[in-house]
């Protein structure tokens, strides 16, 4: 089955971003105070990304406009993780190029971690360094609000997909 959507991304991007959110959560989950609240938001972010990432077949039932909106949401999640949380100048181009998005969750997860930005180990080392900076700590409330807003959008999409499947079972005319 082709899990790559025809709009330049794969639904497994959500799963892979969820893996990355979980890795970031693991890095800060024992932090005190506001950091712990932010860590909890990252865990919720991971959970909803993971749920959507598991709906490969179901998302194929969505109409074109809903798929475009889902792609926009995926791009926004990438921007949140790479630019706002990680602090990169931009989302790595390879993750925005429709021809390079992998078809499986493990390939997608590997690609996203490799380009974070230069491999998983470098990504997590750089994240730890940024995490220790005071200016990052001052941004935690803003980042937490951004993650919460993305969780709300992703939850709405998840609900849309589930409801769509209930009224348009597999094998029926779309």
C-alpha positions, 0 to 999 in steps of 0.5 A: 500500500502506498502511504505517501500522500500525493501532497508532498508528505507522508503520514509517517512524518507525524509518527517520526516527529512524535519520536523526536518529541519523545526524545526531547521529552526524555531529555527534560522530563526530570527538570524542575518547575516550568520545565517539567510542565513543558516536558509534559506538553512534549509528551502529549505532543508525542502521543497525538503525533503518534496517533495520527502517524498510525492512521495511514490507511484512514488518511487516504480516505480524506478529501483533497482539501483535508489532505492539504490542510493535514500537510500544512499541519505537518509542515507547521509541526516540523517548523515548531520542532526544528525552528522554535524548539530546536533553534535551527534557522529553518526546517532542513530542505530534505524534509520539505522535498516531496521526493525524499520523504520515506514511505515507512515510519522507521525510514521517516524517523531516521531521516528526521533525526539525521537532519536534526540537523546533522545526525541524532547524536549531534542533534541531542548534544546541541539540544542539551547545550541550548537547553542549558542557556538562560535565553532558552529558559525564558522562551519556555512559556511561549514554546509551551503555548505553541506546543499546546496549540499544535496539540489542539490542531492535531487533536481536531485532525485526529477527530476529523479522520476518525469521524470521516472513517466512521461515515466512509468505511474502507472500500466505499466510494469516497 
